Amino acid sequence: MAFPWRSLLIALTLVSAAGLAGGARATSAKPQVPVLWDAKERLPKPDLSTLPRLRFLTTTDFPPFNFIDGTGKLAGFHIDLARAICAELGIVDKCQVQALPWAELEGALEKGEGEAIIAGIAATPQSRQTYLFSRSYLQFPARFVMPRSTALAEPLFDKLRGKRVGVISGSAHERMLRDYFNSVQVVPFDRPEDLHAALKAGKLDAVFGDGMRLAFWLGGSDAADCCRFAGGPYLAPEYLGTGMAIATRLNDPVLAAALDYALQEISMKGTFAELYLRYFPVSFY
């Protein structure tokens, strides 16, 4: 998916891997919480006193972002984030979250049945003709995963020379791997489970792919603690999209600005970090 992008990397020393001249950038290999806001930029808090309601529209089929939990209640990262936004704006009593089928989200927003969509709508030139988007609050970096006993640290470019690196065939990650790490032996796979099995069996030196999906694999029983992240994370919006954002109506710039203000405050105060680690205990950063 492609998302609106703000080019701010996490706050550690940036490490440029040799050969990443086209825009992919690597940070320290230490996993951490993403910070996508410039601490020096302070956004004004818009006046929402005349806002009668803020209803977030979402879906139930995008775990861990939005799903129905074991008690039958709507839950997930997006649900908690929406509530945190409302708390930061001081409008908890005006806030609601409603789940709908994906195909009904756009129509519901157009008809005024909600004020914002928090469900991962892709921000593209086409969708920007329909929606106004907040700034990005979460990006999805590419990561390398290697066996624990052989995992490497940045800079990786020369260290990976000649290594067998698995990747999903035809993916943006394969294109990125071939462009930026052209000294490796690229080994394409059609299925993630086959890719993971080959790494565990020692048939690959590393795999390269979506950090979030790899984090869930690393934290699950199938990985059996075999492997860990190595190097990165790599943010390359021209390949991977530009992050998650909240969609509002085109004629509602005040609400979009209010969402930006709340998202920045949530990040600066540490609330976003708490939510992120709650749903992503194996950080993909």
C-alpha atoms as an extended CHARMM CRD file, in Angstrom:
* protein
*
       285  EXT
         1         1  MET       CA              0.0000000000        0.0000000000        0.0000000000  PROA      1               0.0000000000
         2         2  ALA       CA              1.0970000000        3.5750000000       -0.5540000000  PROA      2               0.0000000000
         3         3  PHE       CA              0.5290000000        6.1780000000        2.1330000000  PROA      3               0.0000000000
         4         4  PRO       CA              1.1640000000        9.9090000000        2.6190000000  PROA      4               0.0000000000
         5         5  TRP       CA              4.7820000000       10.3330000000        3.7020000000  PROA      5               0.0000000000
         6         6  ARG       CA              6.6800000000       12.6670000000        5.9830000000  PROA      6               0.0000000000
         7         7  SER       CA             10.4170000000       12.1490000000        5.6490000000  PROA      7               0.0000000000
         8         8  LEU       CA             11.4760000000       11.9010000000        9.2690000000  PROA      8               0.0000000000
         9         9  LEU       CA             13.4490000000        8.9050000000       10.5250000000  PROA      9               0.0000000000
        10        10  ILE       CA             13.5980000000        7.5920000000       14.0690000000  PROA      10              0.0000000000
        11        11  ALA       CA             15.8030000000        9.4600000000       16.5130000000  PROA      11              0.0000000000
        12        12  LEU       CA             19.0250000000        7.5050000000       16.5240000000  PROA      12              0.0000000000
        13        13  THR       CA             22.2960000000        7.9800000000       14.6560000000  PROA      13              0.0000000000
        14        14  LEU       CA             21.6010000000        7.4130000000       10.9620000000  PROA      14              0.0000000000
        15        15  VAL       CA             23.8000000000        4.8160000000        9.3100000000  PROA      15              0.0000000000
        16        16  SER       CA             24.0430000000        4.9670000000        5.5110000000  PROA      16              0.0000000000
        17        17  ALA       CA             24.6470000000        1.5180000000        4.0300000000  PROA      17              0.0000000000
        18        18  ALA       CA             26.9650000000        1.7690000000        1.0370000000  PROA      18              0.0000000000
        19        19  GLY       CA             25.0400000000        1.5460000000       -2.2010000000  PROA      19              0.0000000000
        20        20  LEU       CA             21.7790000000        2.9780000000       -0.8100000000  PROA      20              0.0000000000
        21        21  ALA       CA             22.0450000000        6.1180000000       -2.8700000000  PROA      21              0.0000000000
        22        22  GLY       CA             18.4960000000        6.0230000000       -4.2100000000  PROA      22              0.0000000000
        23        23  GLY       CA             16.6790000000        6.9340000000       -1.0060000000  PROA      23              0.0000000000
        24        24  ALA       CA             16.5390000000        3.8580000000        1.2270000000  PROA      24              0.0000000000
        25        25  ARG       CA             18.0700000000        4.7170000000        4.5660000000  PROA      25              0.0000000000
        26        26  ALA       CA             19.1600000000        2.5770000000        7.4680000000  PROA      26              0.0000000000
        27        27  THR       CA             19.0930000000        3.4060000000       11.1440000000  PROA      27              0.0000000000
        28        28  SER       CA             20.6940000000        1.6770000000       14.0760000000  PROA      28              0.0000000000
        29        29  ALA       CA             19.9680000000       -2.0440000000       14.2250000000  PROA      29              0.0000000000
        30        30  LYS       CA             18.5460000000       -1.6860000000       17.7260000000  PROA      30              0.0000000000
        31        31  PRO       CA             14.7470000000       -2.1270000000       17.5720000000  PROA      31              0.0000000000
        32        32  GLN       CA             12.8100000000        0.8300000000       18.9080000000  PROA      32              0.0000000000
        33        33  VAL       CA              9.5750000000        2.7550000000       18.7080000000  PROA      33              0.0000000000
        34        34  PRO       CA              9.1860000000        4.8390000000       15.5220000000  PROA      34              0.0000000000
        35        35  VAL       CA              9.0950000000        8.6170000000       15.9670000000  PROA      35              0.0000000000
        36        36  LEU       CA              7.8700000000       10.3190000000       12.8050000000  PROA      36              0.0000000000
        37        37  TRP       CA              7.5120000000       13.8330000000       14.1770000000  PROA      37              0.0000000000
        38        38  ASP       CA             10.0200000000       16.6560000000       14.4010000000  PROA      38              0.0000000000
        39        39  ALA       CA             10.2340000000       17.6500000000       18.0690000000  PROA      39              0.0000000000
        40        40  LYS       CA             11.1230000000       21.2060000000       17.0060000000  PROA      40              0.0000000000
        41        41  GLU       CA              7.8600000000       21.6220000000       15.1120000000  PROA      41              0.0000000000
        42        42  ARG       CA              4.9210000000       22.4750000000       17.3500000000  PROA      42              0.0000000000
        43        43  LEU       CA              1.5430000000       22.3180000000       15.6800000000  PROA      43              0.0000000000
        44        44  PRO       CA             -1.2790000000       24.6250000000       16.8380000000  PROA      44              0.0000000000
        45        45  LYS       CA             -4.3600000000       23.0740000000       18.4410000000  PROA      45              0.0000000000
        46        46  PRO       CA             -7.4110000000       23.8280000000       16.2930000000  PROA      46              0.0000000000
        47        47  ASP       CA            -10.6520000000       24.9350000000       17.9470000000  PROA      47              0.0000000000
        48        48  LEU       CA            -13.1390000000       22.0530000000       17.8230000000  PROA      48              0.0000000000
        49        49  SER       CA            -15.7130000000       23.6270000000       20.1440000000  PROA      49              0.0000000000
        50        50  THR       CA            -18.3520000000       23.6220000000       17.4020000000  PROA      50              0.0000000000
        51        51  LEU       CA            -17.6970000000       20.0140000000       16.3820000000  PROA      51              0.0000000000
        52        52  PRO       CA            -20.8400000000       18.0500000000       17.2980000000  PROA      52              0.0000000000
        53        53  ARG       CA            -19.2600000000       14.6060000000       16.9190000000  PROA      53              0.0000000000
        54        54  LEU       CA            -16.1070000000       12.7860000000       15.8550000000  PROA      54              0.0000000000
        55        55  ARG       CA            -16.9530000000        9.3180000000       14.6120000000  PROA      55              0.0000000000
        56        56  PHE       CA            -14.0760000000        7.1840000000       13.3670000000  PROA      56              0.0000000000
        57        57  LEU       CA            -14.9910000000        4.5690000000       10.7670000000  PROA      57              0.0000000000
        58        58  THR       CA            -12.9810000000        1.3560000000       10.5950000000  PROA      58              0.0000000000
        59        59  THR       CA            -13.3190000000       -2.3520000000        9.8120000000  PROA      59              0.0000000000
        60        60  THR       CA            -13.1680000000       -5.5710000000       11.8420000000  PROA      60              0.0000000000
        61        61  ASP       CA            -10.8370000000       -7.6270000000        9.6490000000  PROA      61              0.0000000000
        62        62  PHE       CA             -7.3860000000       -6.0290000000        9.8530000000  PROA      62              0.0000000000
        63        63  PRO       CA             -5.6840000000       -7.4070000000       12.9750000000  PROA      63              0.0000000000
        64        64  PRO       CA             -3.8640000000       -6.1870000000       14.9790000000  PROA      64              0.0000000000
        65        65  PHE       CA             -5.1140000000       -2.7970000000       13.8030000000  PROA      65              0.0000000000
        66        66  ASN       CA             -8.8490000000       -3.4510000000       14.0410000000  PROA      66              0.0000000000
        67        67  PHE       CA            -10.6200000000       -6.7070000000       14.9450000000  PROA      67              0.0000000000
        68        68  ILE       CA            -13.2650000000       -8.2730000000       17.1590000000  PROA      68              0.0000000000
        69        69  ASP       CA            -11.7020000000       -9.5850000000       20.3680000000  PROA      69              0.0000000000
        70        70  GLY       CA            -12.6090000000      -12.6630000000       22.3770000000  PROA      70              0.0000000000
        71        71  THR       CA            -15.3850000000      -10.8190000000       24.2010000000  PROA      71              0.0000000000
        72        72  GLY       CA            -17.0210000000       -9.6990000000       20.9640000000  PROA      72              0.0000000000
        73        73  LYS       CA            -15.8440000000       -6.0940000000       21.2740000000  PROA      73              0.0000000000
        74        74  LEU       CA            -14.1090000000       -3.9760000000       18.6670000000  PROA      74              0.0000000000
        75        75  ALA       CA            -10.4200000000       -3.7690000000       19.5290000000  PROA      75              0.0000000000
        76        76  GLY       CA             -7.0090000000       -3.1020000000       18.0620000000  PROA      76              0.0000000000
        77        77  PHE       CA             -4.2580000000       -0.5480000000       17.5970000000  PROA      77              0.0000000000
        78        78  HSD       CA             -6.4740000000        1.7730000000       15.5530000000  PROA      78              0.0000000000
        79        79  ILE       CA             -9.2530000000        1.6530000000       18.1240000000  PROA      79              0.0000000000
        80        80  ASP       CA             -6.9400000000        2.5950000000       20.9690000000  PROA      80              0.0000000000
        81        81  LEU       CA             -5.2690000000        5.2390000000       18.8120000000  PROA      81              0.0000000000
        82        82  ALA       CA             -8.6360000000        6.8320000000       17.9970000000  PROA      82              0.0000000000
        83        83  ARG       CA             -9.4850000000        6.9600000000       21.6980000000  PROA      83              0.0000000000
        84        84  ALA       CA             -6.1040000000        8.4850000000       22.4910000000  PROA      84              0.0000000000
        85        85  ILE       CA             -6.6890000000       11.1520000000       19.8310000000  PROA      85              0.0000000000
        86        86  CYS       CA            -10.0480000000       12.0150000000       21.3500000000  PROA      86              0.0000000000
        87        87  ALA       CA             -8.5320000000       12.2280000000       24.8200000000  PROA      87              0.0000000000
        88        88  GLU       CA             -5.7510000000       14.5110000000       23.5730000000  PROA      88              0.0000000000
        89        89  LEU       CA             -8.2830000000       16.7920000000       21.8790000000  PROA      89              0.0000000000
        90        90  GLY       CA            -10.4620000000       16.8480000000       24.9880000000  PROA      90              0.0000000000
        91        91  ILE       CA            -13.5450000000       15.5880000000       23.1600000000  PROA      91              0.0000000000
        92        92  VAL       CA            -13.9770000000       12.0780000000       24.5870000000  PROA      92              0.0000000000
        93        93  ASP       CA            -17.6910000000       12.6890000000       25.0930000000  PROA      93              0.0000000000
        94        94  LYS       CA            -18.0650000000       13.4720000000       21.3780000000  PROA      94              0.0000000000
        95        95  CYS       CA            -16.0690000000       10.5000000000       20.0960000000  PROA      95              0.0000000000
        96        96  GLN       CA            -17.3320000000        7.2610000000       18.6120000000  PROA      96              0.0000000000
        97        97  VAL       CA            -15.8290000000        4.3540000000       16.6700000000  PROA      97              0.0000000000
        98        98  GLN       CA            -17.9560000000        2.3820000000       14.2200000000  PROA      98              0.0000000000
        99        99  ALA       CA            -16.9570000000       -0.7110000000       12.2480000000  PROA      99              0.0000000000
       100       100  LEU       CA            -18.2330000000       -1.2670000000        8.7050000000  PROA      100             0.0000000000
       101       101  PRO       CA            -17.3420000000       -3.5230000000        5.7790000000  PROA      101             0.0000000000
       102       102  TRP       CA            -14.3980000000       -2.0830000000        3.8380000000  PROA      102             0.0000000000
       103       103  ALA       CA            -16.5350000000       -1.4440000000        0.7390000000  PROA      103             0.0000000000
       104       104  GLU       CA            -18.9010000000        0.7910000000        2.7320000000  PROA      104             0.0000000000
       105       105  LEU       CA            -16.3360000000        3.1260000000        4.3000000000  PROA      105             0.0000000000
       106       106  GLU       CA            -16.1280000000        5.7000000000        1.5200000000  PROA      106             0.0000000000
       107       107  GLY       CA            -19.8850000000        5.9540000000        1.1100000000  PROA      107             0.0000000000
       108       108  ALA       CA            -20.4330000000        6.3040000000        4.8510000000  PROA      108             0.0000000000
       109       109  LEU       CA            -17.9500000000        9.1850000000        5.0320000000  PROA      109             0.0000000000
       110       110  GLU       CA            -19.5270000000       10.9110000000        2.0320000000  PROA      110             0.0000000000
       111       111  LYS       CA            -23.0080000000       10.6280000000        3.5860000000  PROA      111             0.0000000000
       112       112  GLY       CA            -21.8270000000       12.1220000000        6.8700000000  PROA      112             0.0000000000
       113       113  GLU       CA            -22.1710000000        8.9030000000        8.8210000000  PROA      113             0.0000000000
       114       114  GLY       CA            -18.6400000000        9.4400000000       10.0920000000  PROA      114             0.0000000000
       115       115  GLU       CA            -15.9980000000       12.1410000000       10.1590000000  PROA      115             0.0000000000
       116       116  ALA       CA            -12.7960000000       10.1330000000        9.6630000000  PROA      116             0.0000000000
       117       117  ILE       CA            -11.6360000000        6.7460000000        8.4030000000  PROA      117             0.0000000000
       118       118  ILE       CA             -8.9150000000        4.9730000000       10.3770000000  PROA      118             0.0000000000
       119       119  ALA       CA             -8.4870000000        1.7540000000        8.4280000000  PROA      119             0.0000000000
       120       120  GLY       CA             -5.3770000000        1.9810000000        6.2820000000  PROA      120             0.0000000000
       121       121  ILE       CA             -6.7810000000        3.6210000000        3.1520000000  PROA      121             0.0000000000
       122       122  ALA       CA             -3.9370000000        4.0760000000        0.6830000000  PROA      122             0.0000000000
       123       123  ALA       CA             -3.0160000000        7.7160000000        0.0790000000  PROA      123             0.0000000000
       124       124  THR       CA             -2.4070000000        7.8880000000       -3.6500000000  PROA      124             0.0000000000
       125       125  PRO       CA             -2.8310000000       10.7260000000       -6.1750000000  PROA      125             0.0000000000
       126       126  GLN       CA             -6.2230000000        9.2030000000       -6.9560000000  PROA      126             0.0000000000
       127       127  SER       CA             -7.4140000000        8.8520000000       -3.3430000000  PROA      127             0.0000000000
       128       128  ARG       CA             -6.2740000000       12.3960000000       -2.5650000000  PROA      128             0.0000000000
       129       129  GLN       CA             -8.9720000000       13.5690000000       -4.9620000000  PROA      129             0.0000000000
       130       130  THR       CA            -11.5030000000       11.9800000000       -2.5850000000  PROA      130             0.0000000000
       131       131  TYR       CA             -9.9490000000       12.3710000000        0.8720000000  PROA      131             0.0000000000
       132       132  LEU       CA             -7.9030000000       14.7690000000        2.9410000000  PROA      132             0.0000000000
       133       133  PHE       CA             -5.2910000000       12.8460000000        4.9190000000  PROA      133             0.0000000000
       134       134  SER       CA             -3.5650000000       13.4390000000        8.2050000000  PROA      134             0.0000000000
       135       135  ARG       CA              0.1930000000       13.1160000000        8.3360000000  PROA      135             0.0000000000
       136       136  SER       CA              1.5810000000        9.6230000000        8.5920000000  PROA      136             0.0000000000
       137       137  TYR       CA              1.6410000000        8.0560000000       12.0570000000  PROA      137             0.0000000000
       138       138  LEU       CA              3.2260000000        4.6900000000       11.1870000000  PROA      138             0.0000000000
       139       139  GLN       CA              5.5230000000        3.5220000000        8.4150000000  PROA      139             0.0000000000
       140       140  PHE       CA              6.4860000000        0.0000000000        7.3910000000  PROA      140             0.0000000000
       141       141  PRO       CA             10.2320000000       -0.4620000000        6.9340000000  PROA      141             0.0000000000
       142       142  ALA       CA             11.9720000000       -3.2760000000        5.1260000000  PROA      142             0.0000000000
       143       143  ARG       CA             14.1540000000       -5.4880000000        7.3210000000  PROA      143             0.0000000000
       144       144  PHE       CA             16.6980000000       -8.2590000000        7.0100000000  PROA      144             0.0000000000
       145       145  VAL       CA             16.2990000000      -11.3270000000        9.2210000000  PROA      145             0.0000000000
       146       146  MET       CA             19.2250000000      -13.6850000000        9.8060000000  PROA      146             0.0000000000
       147       147  PRO       CA             19.9600000000      -16.6790000000       12.0410000000  PROA      147             0.0000000000
       148       148  ARG       CA             20.9130000000      -15.5370000000       15.5330000000  PROA      148             0.0000000000
       149       149  SER       CA             24.3650000000      -17.0980000000       15.3090000000  PROA      149             0.0000000000
       150       150  THR       CA             25.3050000000      -15.2400000000       12.1200000000  PROA      150             0.0000000000
       151       151  ALA       CA             23.3030000000      -12.0090000000       12.3240000000  PROA      151             0.0000000000
       152       152  LEU       CA             25.2230000000       -8.9770000000       11.0800000000  PROA      152             0.0000000000
       153       153  ALA       CA             25.2070000000       -5.3300000000       12.0870000000  PROA      153             0.0000000000
       154       154  GLU       CA             25.3070000000       -2.1760000000        9.9680000000  PROA      154             0.0000000000
       155       155  PRO       CA             26.8030000000       -1.3160000000        7.5730000000  PROA      155             0.0000000000
       156       156  LEU       CA             25.5080000000       -4.4070000000        5.7800000000  PROA      156             0.0000000000
       157       157  PHE       CA             26.1890000000       -3.7480000000        2.1070000000  PROA      157             0.0000000000
       158       158  ASP       CA             29.7170000000       -5.1990000000        1.9200000000  PROA      158             0.0000000000
       159       159  LYS       CA             29.0290000000       -7.8420000000        4.5710000000  PROA      159             0.0000000000
       160       160  LEU       CA             26.1690000000       -9.2790000000        2.5190000000  PROA      160             0.0000000000
       161       161  ARG       CA             28.1970000000       -9.5430000000       -0.6820000000  PROA      161             0.0000000000
       162       162  GLY       CA             27.5950000000      -12.9670000000       -2.2420000000  PROA      162             0.0000000000
       163       163  LYS       CA             25.1250000000      -14.0080000000        0.4830000000  PROA      163             0.0000000000
       164       164  ARG       CA             21.9500000000      -15.9070000000       -0.4280000000  PROA      164             0.0000000000
       165       165  VAL       CA             19.0330000000      -13.6530000000        0.4720000000  PROA      165             0.0000000000
       166       166  GLY       CA             15.4490000000      -14.8430000000        0.1540000000  PROA      166             0.0000000000
       167       167  VAL       CA             12.5960000000      -12.5250000000       -0.7390000000  PROA      167             0.0000000000
       168       168  ILE       CA              8.9930000000      -12.8210000000       -1.9330000000  PROA      168             0.0000000000
       169       169  SER       CA              8.9500000000      -13.0070000000       -5.7190000000  PROA      169             0.0000000000
       170       170  GLY       CA              7.5790000000       -9.9800000000       -7.5520000000  PROA      170             0.0000000000
       171       171  SER       CA              7.2810000000       -7.8880000000       -4.3900000000  PROA      171             0.0000000000
       172       172  ALA       CA              8.3890000000       -4.3100000000       -3.8110000000  PROA      172             0.0000000000
       173       173  HSD       CA             10.9500000000       -5.7840000000       -1.4390000000  PROA      173             0.0000000000
       174       174  GLU       CA             12.4620000000       -7.8490000000       -4.2470000000  PROA      174             0.0000000000
       175       175  ARG       CA             12.7990000000       -4.7400000000       -6.4010000000  PROA      175             0.0000000000
       176       176  MET       CA             14.3350000000       -2.8340000000       -3.5320000000  PROA      176             0.0000000000
       177       177  LEU       CA             16.7480000000       -5.6580000000       -2.7150000000  PROA      177             0.0000000000
       178       178  ARG       CA             17.9420000000       -5.9320000000       -6.3160000000  PROA      178             0.0000000000
       179       179  ASP       CA             18.3730000000       -2.1620000000       -6.6420000000  PROA      179             0.0000000000
       180       180  TYR       CA             20.0900000000       -1.3920000000       -3.3480000000  PROA      180             0.0000000000
       181       181  PHE       CA             21.8800000000       -4.6350000000       -2.4730000000  PROA      181             0.0000000000
       182       182  ASN       CA             22.9190000000       -5.7540000000       -5.9520000000  PROA      182             0.0000000000
       183       183  SER       CA             25.8900000000       -7.7810000000       -4.6720000000  PROA      183             0.0000000000
       184       184  VAL       CA             23.7360000000      -10.4460000000       -2.9900000000  PROA      184             0.0000000000
       185       185  GLN       CA             22.3680000000      -13.6410000000       -4.5240000000  PROA      185             0.0000000000
       186       186  VAL       CA             18.6210000000      -12.9900000000       -4.6890000000  PROA      186             0.0000000000
       187       187  VAL       CA             16.5430000000      -16.1260000000       -4.0860000000  PROA      187             0.0000000000
       188       188  PRO       CA             12.8260000000      -15.5050000000       -4.8290000000  PROA      188             0.0000000000
       189       189  PHE       CA             10.0300000000      -17.4560000000       -3.1090000000  PROA      189             0.0000000000
       190       190  ASP       CA              6.3270000000      -17.5160000000       -3.8580000000  PROA      190             0.0000000000
       191       191  ARG       CA              5.1550000000      -18.1740000000       -0.2910000000  PROA      191             0.0000000000
       192       192  PRO       CA              6.3160000000      -16.6480000000        3.0250000000  PROA      192             0.0000000000
       193       193  GLU       CA              6.1670000000      -20.0280000000        4.7860000000  PROA      193             0.0000000000
       194       194  ASP       CA              8.6210000000      -21.5080000000        2.2790000000  PROA      194             0.0000000000
       195       195  LEU       CA             10.8790000000      -18.4860000000        2.6580000000  PROA      195             0.0000000000
       196       196  HSD       CA             10.9200000000      -18.8340000000        6.4360000000  PROA      196             0.0000000000
       197       197  ALA       CA             11.4900000000      -22.5890000000        6.2840000000  PROA      197             0.0000000000
       198       198  ALA       CA             14.4850000000      -22.1390000000        3.9820000000  PROA      198             0.0000000000
       199       199  LEU       CA             16.0540000000      -19.6760000000        6.4170000000  PROA      199             0.0000000000
       200       200  LYS       CA             15.5160000000      -22.0110000000        9.3680000000  PROA      200             0.0000000000
       201       201  ALA       CA             16.9760000000      -24.9290000000        7.3980000000  PROA      201             0.0000000000
       202       202  GLY       CA             20.1690000000      -23.0050000000        6.6280000000  PROA      202             0.0000000000
       203       203  LYS       CA             19.4610000000      -22.7750000000        2.9010000000  PROA      203             0.0000000000
       204       204  LEU       CA             19.5580000000      -18.9750000000        3.0620000000  PROA      204             0.0000000000
       205       205  ASP       CA             21.8590000000      -16.5180000000        4.7710000000  PROA      205             0.0000000000
       206       206  ALA       CA             19.0790000000      -13.9810000000        5.2350000000  PROA      206             0.0000000000
       207       207  VAL       CA             15.5890000000      -12.9790000000        4.2000000000  PROA      207             0.0000000000
       208       208  PHE       CA             14.4490000000       -9.4840000000        3.2600000000  PROA      208             0.0000000000
       209       209  GLY       CA             10.8860000000       -8.2940000000        3.5610000000  PROA      209             0.0000000000
       210       210  ASP       CA              8.2080000000       -6.3370000000        5.3720000000  PROA      210             0.0000000000
       211       211  GLY       CA              9.3660000000       -5.5860000000        8.9020000000  PROA      211             0.0000000000
       212       212  MET       CA              5.9320000000       -5.8990000000       10.4870000000  PROA      212             0.0000000000
       213       213  ARG       CA              5.1930000000       -9.3320000000        9.0100000000  PROA      213             0.0000000000
       214       214  LEU       CA              8.6840000000      -10.5450000000        9.8650000000  PROA      214             0.0000000000
       215       215  ALA       CA              8.2560000000       -9.2680000000       13.4300000000  PROA      215             0.0000000000
       216       216  PHE       CA              5.1220000000      -11.3720000000       13.8640000000  PROA      216             0.0000000000
       217       217  TRP       CA              6.9600000000      -14.4080000000       12.5030000000  PROA      217             0.0000000000
       218       218  LEU       CA              9.9230000000      -13.8410000000       14.8230000000  PROA      218             0.0000000000
       219       219  GLY       CA              7.5830000000      -13.5730000000       17.7880000000  PROA      219             0.0000000000
       220       220  GLY       CA              5.6140000000      -16.7050000000       16.9130000000  PROA      220             0.0000000000
       221       221  SER       CA              6.1700000000      -20.3610000000       17.6360000000  PROA      221             0.0000000000
       222       222  ASP       CA              7.0800000000      -21.2270000000       14.0390000000  PROA      222             0.0000000000
       223       223  ALA       CA             10.3260000000      -19.2440000000       14.1910000000  PROA      223             0.0000000000
       224       224  ALA       CA             11.2980000000      -21.1200000000       17.3850000000  PROA      224             0.0000000000
       225       225  ASP       CA             13.6700000000      -18.2740000000       18.3270000000  PROA      225             0.0000000000
       226       226  CYS       CA             15.9240000000      -19.1830000000       15.3980000000  PROA      226             0.0000000000
       227       227  CYS       CA             16.5230000000      -15.7300000000       14.0640000000  PROA      227             0.0000000000
       228       228  ARG       CA             16.5140000000      -11.9980000000       14.6490000000  PROA      228             0.0000000000
       229       229  PHE       CA             16.5160000000       -8.6990000000       12.7850000000  PROA      229             0.0000000000
       230       230  ALA       CA             19.8470000000       -7.6500000000       11.3160000000  PROA      230             0.0000000000
       231       231  GLY       CA             20.6240000000       -4.0930000000       10.2520000000  PROA      231             0.0000000000
       232       232  GLY       CA             18.0290000000       -1.5860000000        9.1930000000  PROA      232             0.0000000000
       233       233  PRO       CA             15.2390000000       -0.5780000000        9.4020000000  PROA      233             0.0000000000
       234       234  TYR       CA             15.0610000000        0.7340000000        5.8250000000  PROA      234             0.0000000000
       235       235  LEU       CA             12.4950000000        3.3580000000        4.8770000000  PROA      235             0.0000000000
       236       236  ALA       CA             12.0750000000        3.7240000000        1.1180000000  PROA      236             0.0000000000
       237       237  PRO       CA              8.7390000000        5.3890000000        0.2890000000  PROA      237             0.0000000000
       238       238  GLU       CA              9.2710000000        5.0420000000       -3.4530000000  PROA      238             0.0000000000
       239       239  TYR       CA              9.1090000000        1.2640000000       -2.9690000000  PROA      239             0.0000000000
       240       240  LEU       CA              7.1860000000        0.6840000000        0.2650000000  PROA      240             0.0000000000
       241       241  GLY       CA              4.6790000000        3.4830000000        0.5240000000  PROA      241             0.0000000000
       242       242  THR       CA              4.6900000000        6.3650000000        2.9280000000  PROA      242             0.0000000000
       243       243  GLY       CA              2.9130000000        5.2340000000        6.0730000000  PROA      243             0.0000000000
       244       244  MET       CA             -0.5270000000        5.0010000000        7.6250000000  PROA      244             0.0000000000
       245       245  ALA       CA             -2.7220000000        8.0880000000        7.8680000000  PROA      245             0.0000000000
       246       246  ILE       CA             -6.2980000000        9.0110000000        8.7870000000  PROA      246             0.0000000000
       247       247  ALA       CA             -8.6830000000       10.0200000000        5.9880000000  PROA      247             0.0000000000
       248       248  THR       CA            -11.2340000000       12.8230000000        6.3140000000  PROA      248             0.0000000000
       249       249  ARG       CA            -13.4970000000       14.6870000000        3.8920000000  PROA      249             0.0000000000
       250       250  LEU       CA            -11.8530000000       17.1570000000        1.5220000000  PROA      250             0.0000000000
       251       251  ASN       CA            -13.8870000000       20.0280000000        2.9740000000  PROA      251             0.0000000000
       252       252  ASP       CA            -12.7490000000       19.4020000000        6.5540000000  PROA      252             0.0000000000
       253       253  PRO       CA             -9.2210000000       20.8490000000        6.8540000000  PROA      253             0.0000000000
       254       254  VAL       CA             -9.7890000000       21.8830000000       10.4880000000  PROA      254             0.0000000000
       255       255  LEU       CA            -10.3880000000       18.2920000000       11.5110000000  PROA      255             0.0000000000
       256       256  ALA       CA             -7.3550000000       17.0930000000        9.5440000000  PROA      256             0.0000000000
       257       257  ALA       CA             -5.2320000000       19.7220000000       11.3170000000  PROA      257             0.0000000000
       258       258  ALA       CA             -6.6620000000       18.6360000000       14.6790000000  PROA      258             0.0000000000
       259       259  LEU       CA             -5.7330000000       15.0310000000       13.9510000000  PROA      259             0.0000000000
       260       260  ASP       CA             -2.1840000000       16.0990000000       13.1090000000  PROA      260             0.0000000000
       261       261  TYR       CA             -1.9620000000       18.0500000000       16.3670000000  PROA      261             0.0000000000
       262       262  ALA       CA             -3.2450000000       15.1090000000       18.4100000000  PROA      262             0.0000000000
       263       263  LEU       CA             -0.9860000000       12.5850000000       16.6830000000  PROA      263             0.0000000000
       264       264  GLN       CA              2.0710000000       14.7330000000       17.3400000000  PROA      264             0.0000000000
       265       265  GLU       CA              1.1570000000       15.2590000000       21.0080000000  PROA      265             0.0000000000
       266       266  ILE       CA              0.5120000000       11.5340000000       21.4540000000  PROA      266             0.0000000000
       267       267  SER       CA              3.9270000000       10.7950000000       20.0090000000  PROA      267             0.0000000000
       268       268  MET       CA              5.7930000000       13.4110000000       22.0410000000  PROA      268             0.0000000000
       269       269  LYS       CA              4.1380000000       12.3700000000       25.3250000000  PROA      269             0.0000000000
       270       270  GLY       CA              4.9350000000        8.6680000000       24.8810000000  PROA      270             0.0000000000
       271       271  THR       CA              1.3330000000        7.5160000000       24.4430000000  PROA      271             0.0000000000
       272       272  PHE       CA              2.0090000000        6.3190000000       20.9150000000  PROA      272             0.0000000000
       273       273  ALA       CA              4.9880000000        4.2720000000       22.1520000000  PROA      273             0.0000000000
       274       274  GLU       CA              2.7920000000        2.5350000000       24.7160000000  PROA      274             0.0000000000
       275       275  LEU       CA              0.2120000000        1.6250000000       22.0670000000  PROA      275             0.0000000000
       276       276  TYR       CA              2.8460000000        0.5070000000       19.5740000000  PROA      276             0.0000000000
       277       277  LEU       CA              4.5720000000       -1.8400000000       22.0090000000  PROA      277             0.0000000000
       278       278  ARG       CA              1.2250000000       -3.1940000000       23.1970000000  PROA      278             0.0000000000
       279       279  TYR       CA              0.3560000000       -4.4400000000       19.7200000000  PROA      279             0.0000000000
       280       280  PHE       CA              3.8700000000       -4.9340000000       18.3120000000  PROA      280             0.0000000000
       281       281  PRO       CA              5.9260000000       -6.3950000000       21.1790000000  PROA      281             0.0000000000
       282       282  VAL       CA              8.5890000000       -7.4660000000       18.6690000000  PROA      282             0.0000000000
       283       283  SER       CA              9.2840000000       -4.0220000000       17.2670000000  PROA      283             0.0000000000
       284       284  PHE       CA              9.7750000000       -3.9120000000       13.4940000000  PROA      284             0.0000000000
       285       285  TYR       CA             12.0130000000       -0.8830000000       14.0220000000  PROA      285             0.0000000000
